[in-house]
Amino acid sequence: MGESNVHSLDTSTAVNSIQDKFIVDKLDLYYGTFKALKEISMNIKENEVTALIGPSGCGKSTFLKTLNRMNDLDSTVRIEGSVLLDNKNIFTEIDVINLRQWVGMVFQQPNPFPKSIYDNIAYGPRVQGITKKAELDIIVERSLRQAAIWDEAKDRLHKSALGMSGGQQQRLCIARTLATKPDVILMDEPTSALDPISTLKIEELVLELKKDYTIVIVTHNMQQASRISDKTAFFLLGDLIEYNTTEEIFTNPKNPKTEEYITGRFG
């Protein structure tokens, strides 16, 4: 990250948590009077894939959106507790615009802008003040290569992104996120609208990207969580029931509710 990124880790004060990208402590989230998240505490390590699993309505997507303050857009939301990103409180110490550049988001449905492939990728860097074509060209190619879609896109950069397949559009949206040089990529069921081949490409991409990024992914697909994540968090009715290495969660869950969910007995 560049020098202007004020949230860079101060190792002098954070030697013990240098691998913790997020430290979440007693996080409560309310929609009006309804308590959607209940005292969530967990540490998310950098350069790992953390999967959030659980039945619909359990709080996993709400938790994901808290990590880049997307929930701020809902006026009924009230939050207590703290979320630290590189030891800075995301609610009080980091500007929300900067936060959303550093913590990018990929949604369930591919959502390319009705612009060219090139302009989709260049959009974020232009907002950040980068206007030189030569510089944008480099960013566009780098981002598309990182998202494993350069070969499919390079000959149609100035054609509409809406002409791409669903799987291509989702990789384009990942490339668009990468273009702003985030530290973290949040993914909210990024393959649920895709066919099996496109899903596999996204999973392979996630495993490649974790070398350079911290990734948090919401998924309903137990096999996907077991294939691509290092840690898994099981949410149920707003509670974090269990959080452990993915291997432990899937082979030796400590809580009977976790075992019931991953073996398909409910959810």
C-alpha positions as a Markdown table, in Angstrom:
| # | Residue | x | y | z |
|---|---|---|---|---|
| 1 | Met | 0.0 | 0.0 | 0.0 |
| 2 | Gly | 1.1 | 3.6 | -0.5 |
| 3 | Glu | 2.4 | 5.9 | 2.1 |
| 4 | Ser | -0.9 | 7.8 | 2.4 |
| 5 | Asn | -2.7 | 4.7 | 3.7 |
| 6 | Val | -2.9 | 5.8 | 7.3 |
| 7 | His | -4.1 | 2.4 | 8.6 |
| 8 | Ser | -0.8 | 0.7 | 7.8 |
| 9 | Leu | 0.3 | -1.4 | 10.8 |
| 10 | Asp | 2.4 | 0.2 | 13.4 |
| 11 | Thr | 4.6 | -2.7 | 14.4 |
| 12 | Ser | 5.9 | -0.8 | 17.5 |
| 13 | Thr | 2.5 | -1.1 | 19.2 |
| 14 | Ala | 1.2 | -4.3 | 17.6 |
| 15 | Val | 4.0 | -6.8 | 17.7 |
| 16 | Asn | 1.7 | -9.5 | 19.2 |
| 17 | Ser | -1.0 | -9.2 | 16.6 |
| 18 | Ile | 1.0 | -8.6 | 13.5 |
| 19 | Gln | -0.9 | -11.4 | 11.7 |
| 20 | Asp | -4.3 | -10.2 | 12.7 |
| 21 | Lys | -5.9 | -8.2 | 9.9 |
| 22 | Phe | -9.2 | -7.7 | 11.8 |
| 23 | Ile | -9.7 | -7.9 | 15.6 |
| 24 | Val | -13.5 | -8.0 | 16.3 |
| 25 | Asp | -14.4 | -7.6 | 20.0 |
| 26 | Lys | -17.9 | -8.0 | 21.4 |
| 27 | Leu | -19.6 | -6.7 | 18.3 |
| 28 | Asp | -23.3 | -6.2 | 18.7 |
| 29 | Leu | -25.5 | -4.9 | 15.7 |
| 30 | Tyr | -29.1 | -3.9 | 16.0 |
| 31 | Tyr | -31.6 | -3.2 | 13.2 |
| 32 | Gly | -33.9 | -0.9 | 15.3 |
| 33 | Thr | -34.7 | -3.0 | 18.3 |
| 34 | Phe | -33.8 | -6.4 | 16.7 |
| 35 | Lys | -30.4 | -7.7 | 17.7 |
| 36 | Ala | -28.9 | -9.2 | 14.5 |
| 37 | Leu | -25.3 | -9.9 | 15.8 |
| 38 | Lys | -24.6 | -10.8 | 19.4 |
| 39 | Glu | -21.2 | -10.2 | 21.0 |
| 40 | Ile | -19.2 | -11.4 | 18.1 |
| 41 | Ser | -15.5 | -11.7 | 18.9 |
| 42 | Met | -13.0 | -13.2 | 16.4 |
| 43 | Asn | -9.6 | -12.4 | 14.9 |
| 44 | Ile | -9.2 | -12.7 | 11.1 |
| 45 | Lys | -5.6 | -13.4 | 10.0 |
| 46 | Glu | -4.0 | -11.7 | 7.0 |
| 47 | Asn | -3.4 | -13.7 | 3.8 |
| 48 | Glu | -5.9 | -16.3 | 4.8 |
| 49 | Val | -9.4 | -17.2 | 3.5 |
| 50 | Thr | -12.0 | -17.0 | 6.2 |
| 51 | Ala | -15.4 | -18.6 | 5.3 |
| 52 | Leu | -18.6 | -17.5 | 7.1 |
| 53 | Ile | -21.2 | -20.3 | 7.0 |
| 54 | Gly | -24.7 | -20.7 | 8.5 |
| 55 | Pro | -28.4 | -20.8 | 7.4 |
| 56 | Ser | -30.1 | -17.9 | 5.8 |
| 57 | Gly | -30.7 | -15.0 | 8.3 |
| 58 | Cys | -28.0 | -16.2 | 10.7 |
| 59 | Gly | -26.1 | -12.9 | 10.5 |
| 60 | Lys | -23.1 | -13.9 | 8.3 |
| 61 | Ser | -23.8 | -11.4 | 5.5 |
| 62 | Thr | -24.6 | -8.7 | 8.1 |
| 63 | Phe | -21.2 | -9.4 | 9.8 |
| 64 | Leu | -19.4 | -9.3 | 6.4 |
| 65 | Lys | -20.9 | -5.9 | 5.6 |
| 66 | Thr | -19.8 | -4.6 | 9.0 |
| 67 | Leu | -16.2 | -5.1 | 8.0 |
| 68 | Asn | -16.3 | -2.3 | 5.5 |
| 69 | Arg | -19.2 | -0.4 | 7.1 |
| 70 | Met | -21.7 | -1.1 | 4.3 |
| 71 | Asn | -24.3 | -1.3 | 7.1 |
| 72 | Asp | -23.8 | 2.4 | 7.6 |
| 73 | Leu | -26.2 | 2.8 | 4.6 |
| 74 | Asp | -29.1 | 1.6 | 6.7 |
| 75 | Ser | -30.3 | 4.3 | 9.1 |
| 76 | Thr | -31.8 | 1.8 | 11.5 |
| 77 | Val | -28.5 | 0.1 | 12.2 |
| 78 | Arg | -26.8 | 0.7 | 15.6 |
| 79 | Ile | -23.4 | -0.9 | 16.4 |
| 80 | Glu | -21.7 | -1.6 | 19.7 |
| 81 | Gly | -18.2 | -3.1 | 20.3 |
| 82 | Ser | -15.2 | -2.6 | 18.1 |
| 83 | Val | -13.6 | -3.8 | 14.8 |
| 84 | Leu | -9.9 | -3.1 | 14.4 |
| 85 | Leu | -8.3 | -3.2 | 11.0 |
| 86 | Asp | -4.5 | -3.2 | 11.4 |
| 87 | Asn | -5.1 | -2.1 | 15.0 |
| 88 | Lys | -7.2 | 1.0 | 14.0 |
| 89 | Asn | -10.9 | 1.2 | 14.9 |
| 90 | Ile | -12.9 | 1.2 | 11.6 |
| 91 | Phe | -15.7 | 3.2 | 13.2 |
| 92 | Thr | -13.6 | 6.0 | 14.8 |
| 93 | Glu | -10.1 | 6.1 | 13.2 |
| 94 | Ile | -10.6 | 5.3 | 9.5 |
| 95 | Asp | -12.5 | 7.5 | 7.0 |
| 96 | Val | -15.3 | 5.3 | 5.5 |
| 97 | Ile | -14.3 | 6.2 | 1.9 |
| 98 | Asn | -10.7 | 5.1 | 2.6 |
| 99 | Leu | -12.0 | 2.0 | 4.4 |
| 100 | Arg | -14.0 | 0.9 | 1.4 |
| 101 | Gln | -11.0 | 1.3 | -0.9 |
| 102 | Trp | -8.9 | -0.9 | 1.4 |
| 103 | Val | -11.7 | -3.4 | 2.1 |
| 104 | Gly | -13.2 | -4.2 | -1.3 |
| 105 | Met | -16.5 | -6.0 | -1.8 |
| 106 | Val | -17.7 | -8.5 | -4.4 |
| 107 | Phe | -21.4 | -9.2 | -4.4 |
| 108 | Gln | -23.6 | -12.3 | -5.0 |
| 109 | Gln | -24.8 | -11.1 | -8.4 |
| 110 | Pro | -22.2 | -9.8 | -10.8 |
| 111 | Asn | -22.7 | -6.1 | -11.1 |
| 112 | Pro | -20.5 | -4.6 | -13.8 |
| 113 | Phe | -21.2 | -0.9 | -14.7 |
| 114 | Pro | -22.9 | -0.4 | -18.1 |
| 115 | Lys | -19.5 | 0.8 | -19.5 |
| 116 | Ser | -16.7 | -0.8 | -21.3 |
| 117 | Ile | -14.5 | -3.5 | -19.7 |
| 118 | Tyr | -11.7 | -0.9 | -19.6 |
| 119 | Asp | -13.8 | 1.8 | -18.0 |
| 120 | Asn | -15.1 | -0.7 | -15.4 |
| 121 | Ile | -11.6 | -1.3 | -14.2 |
| 122 | Ala | -10.4 | 2.3 | -14.5 |
| 123 | Tyr | -13.3 | 3.7 | -12.6 |
| 124 | Gly | -11.9 | 3.3 | -9.1 |
| 125 | Pro | -8.4 | 4.5 | -10.0 |
| 126 | Arg | -9.9 | 7.6 | -11.7 |
| 127 | Val | -11.9 | 8.3 | -8.5 |
| 128 | Gln | -8.6 | 8.1 | -6.6 |
| 129 | Gly | -7.2 | 10.7 | -9.0 |
| 130 | Ile | -5.2 | 8.7 | -11.5 |
| 131 | Thr | -5.9 | 10.1 | -15.0 |
| 132 | Lys | -2.9 | 9.4 | -17.1 |
| 133 | Lys | -3.8 | 6.8 | -19.8 |
| 134 | Ala | -0.4 | 5.0 | -19.6 |
| 135 | Glu | -0.9 | 4.5 | -15.9 |
| 136 | Leu | -4.5 | 3.4 | -16.3 |
| 137 | Asp | -3.5 | 1.0 | -19.0 |
| 138 | Ile | -1.1 | -0.7 | -16.6 |
| 139 | Ile | -3.6 | -0.9 | -13.8 |
| 140 | Val | -6.3 | -2.3 | -16.1 |
| 141 | Glu | -4.0 | -5.0 | -17.5 |
| 142 | Arg | -2.6 | -5.9 | -14.1 |
| 143 | Ser | -6.0 | -6.1 | -12.5 |
| 144 | Leu | -7.5 | -8.3 | -15.3 |
| 145 | Arg | -4.4 | -10.6 | -15.1 |
| 146 | Gln | -4.8 | -10.9 | -11.3 |
| 147 | Ala | -8.4 | -11.8 | -11.8 |
| 148 | Ala | -7.5 | -14.4 | -14.4 |
| 149 | Ile | -9.6 | -12.8 | -17.2 |
| 150 | Trp | -7.0 | -10.9 | -19.2 |
| 151 | Asp | -6.8 | -13.4 | -22.0 |
| 152 | Glu | -10.6 | -13.4 | -22.4 |
| 153 | Ala | -10.9 | -9.6 | -22.2 |
| 154 | Lys | -7.8 | -8.1 | -23.9 |
| 155 | Asp | -9.3 | -8.0 | -27.4 |
| 156 | Arg | -12.6 | -6.4 | -26.3 |
| 157 | Leu | -11.5 | -3.9 | -23.7 |
| 158 | His | -13.6 | -1.1 | -25.2 |
| 159 | Lys | -16.7 | -3.2 | -25.6 |
| 160 | Ser | -19.5 | -3.3 | -23.0 |
| 161 | Ala | -18.9 | -5.4 | -20.0 |
| 162 | Leu | -22.6 | -6.4 | -20.1 |
| 163 | Gly | -21.8 | -8.6 | -23.1 |
| 164 | Met | -19.7 | -10.9 | -21.0 |
| 165 | Ser | -21.0 | -14.2 | -19.5 |
| 166 | Gly | -22.0 | -14.3 | -15.8 |
| 167 | Gly | -18.7 | -16.0 | -14.7 |
| 168 | Gln | -16.7 | -13.5 | -16.7 |
| 169 | Gln | -18.6 | -10.6 | -15.2 |
| 170 | Gln | -17.9 | -11.8 | -11.7 |
| 171 | Arg | -14.2 | -12.1 | -12.4 |
| 172 | Leu | -14.4 | -8.6 | -14.0 |
| 173 | Cys | -16.0 | -7.3 | -10.7 |
| 174 | Ile | -13.1 | -8.9 | -8.8 |
| 175 | Ala | -10.6 | -7.2 | -11.1 |
| 176 | Arg | -12.5 | -3.9 | -10.6 |
| 177 | Thr | -12.1 | -4.4 | -6.8 |
| 178 | Leu | -8.4 | -5.2 | -7.2 |
| 179 | Ala | -7.8 | -2.0 | -9.3 |
| 180 | Thr | -8.0 | 0.2 | -6.1 |
| 181 | Lys | -5.3 | -1.9 | -4.4 |
| 182 | Pro | -7.3 | -3.1 | -1.4 |
| 183 | Asp | -5.8 | -5.1 | 1.5 |
| 184 | Val | -8.9 | -7.1 | 2.1 |
| 185 | Ile | -11.5 | -8.6 | -0.3 |
| 186 | Leu | -15.0 | -9.4 | 1.1 |
| 187 | Met | -17.1 | -11.8 | -1.0 |
| 188 | Asp | -20.8 | -12.3 | -0.4 |
| 189 | Glu | -21.7 | -15.7 | -2.0 |
| 190 | Pro | -19.7 | -14.8 | -5.1 |
| 191 | Thr | -20.5 | -18.0 | -7.0 |
| 192 | Ser | -24.1 | -18.7 | -6.0 |
| 193 | Ala | -25.4 | -17.3 | -9.4 |
| 194 | Leu | -22.7 | -19.1 | -11.4 |
| 195 | Asp | -22.4 | -22.5 | -13.2 |
| 196 | Pro | -20.0 | -25.1 | -11.9 |
| 197 | Ile | -17.2 | -24.3 | -14.3 |
| 198 | Ser | -17.3 | -20.6 | -13.5 |
| 199 | Thr | -17.5 | -21.5 | -9.8 |
| 200 | Leu | -14.3 | -23.5 | -10.1 |
| 201 | Lys | -12.5 | -20.6 | -11.8 |
| 202 | Ile | -13.5 | -18.2 | -9.0 |
| 203 | Glu | -12.4 | -20.8 | -6.3 |
| 204 | Glu | -9.0 | -21.2 | -8.1 |
| 205 | Leu | -8.8 | -17.4 | -8.2 |
| 206 | Val | -9.5 | -17.0 | -4.5 |
| 207 | Leu | -6.7 | -19.5 | -3.6 |
| 208 | Glu | -4.3 | -17.5 | -5.9 |
| 209 | Leu | -5.3 | -14.1 | -4.5 |
| 210 | Lys | -4.8 | -15.0 | -0.8 |
| 211 | Lys | -1.1 | -14.8 | -1.4 |
| 212 | Asp | -1.5 | -11.0 | -1.6 |
| 213 | Tyr | -4.9 | -10.3 | 0.1 |
| 214 | Thr | -6.9 | -11.2 | 3.1 |
| 215 | Ile | -10.2 | -12.7 | 2.0 |
| 216 | Val | -13.5 | -13.2 | 3.9 |
| 217 | Ile | -16.2 | -15.1 | 2.0 |
| 218 | Val | -19.8 | -15.9 | 2.8 |
| 219 | Thr | -20.9 | -19.2 | 1.3 |
| 220 | His | -23.9 | -21.6 | 1.6 |
| 221 | Asn | -21.8 | -24.2 | -0.1 |
| 222 | Met | -20.2 | -26.5 | 2.5 |
| 223 | Gln | -17.9 | -28.1 | -0.1 |
| 224 | Gln | -16.7 | -24.7 | -1.2 |
| 225 | Ala | -15.9 | -23.6 | 2.3 |
| 226 | Ser | -13.9 | -26.9 | 2.9 |
| 227 | Arg | -12.1 | -26.5 | -0.4 |
| 228 | Ile | -10.9 | -22.9 | -0.2 |
| 229 | Ser | -10.9 | -21.6 | 3.3 |
| 230 | Asp | -8.2 | -21.7 | 6.1 |
| 231 | Lys | -10.7 | -20.8 | 8.9 |
| 232 | Thr | -14.4 | -21.2 | 9.1 |
| 233 | Ala | -16.9 | -19.4 | 11.3 |
| 234 | Phe | -20.4 | -20.9 | 11.9 |
| 235 | Phe | -23.1 | -18.4 | 12.6 |
| 236 | Leu | -26.6 | -19.2 | 13.9 |
| 237 | Leu | -29.3 | -16.7 | 14.9 |
| 238 | Gly | -26.8 | -13.9 | 15.3 |
| 239 | Asp | -24.4 | -15.9 | 17.4 |
| 240 | Leu | -20.9 | -17.0 | 16.5 |
| 241 | Ile | -21.3 | -20.7 | 17.4 |
| 242 | Glu | -17.9 | -21.9 | 16.5 |
| 243 | Tyr | -14.7 | -20.5 | 14.8 |
| 244 | Asn | -11.7 | -22.7 | 14.1 |
| 245 | Thr | -9.5 | -24.0 | 11.3 |
| 246 | Thr | -11.6 | -25.3 | 8.5 |
| 247 | Glu | -10.2 | -28.8 | 9.0 |
| 248 | Glu | -11.3 | -28.9 | 12.6 |
| 249 | Ile | -14.8 | -27.4 | 11.9 |
| 250 | Phe | -15.5 | -30.1 | 9.2 |
| 251 | Thr | -13.8 | -33.1 | 10.8 |
| 252 | Asn | -14.0 | -32.4 | 14.5 |
| 253 | Pro | -16.6 | -29.7 | 15.4 |
| 254 | Lys | -16.8 | -28.9 | 19.1 |
| 255 | Asn | -20.4 | -27.8 | 19.1 |
| 256 | Pro | -23.3 | -30.2 | 18.2 |
| 257 | Lys | -25.1 | -27.4 | 16.3 |
| 258 | Thr | -22.0 | -27.1 | 14.0 |
| 259 | Glu | -22.0 | -30.8 | 13.3 |
| 260 | Glu | -25.8 | -30.8 | 12.6 |
| 261 | Tyr | -25.4 | -27.9 | 10.1 |
| 262 | Ile | -22.4 | -29.2 | 8.2 |
| 263 | Thr | -23.9 | -32.7 | 8.0 |
| 264 | Gly | -27.1 | -31.2 | 6.5 |
| 265 | Arg | -29.5 | -32.0 | 9.3 |
| 266 | Phe | -30.7 | -28.4 | 9.3 |
| 267 | Gly | -30.2 | -25.1 | 7.4 |
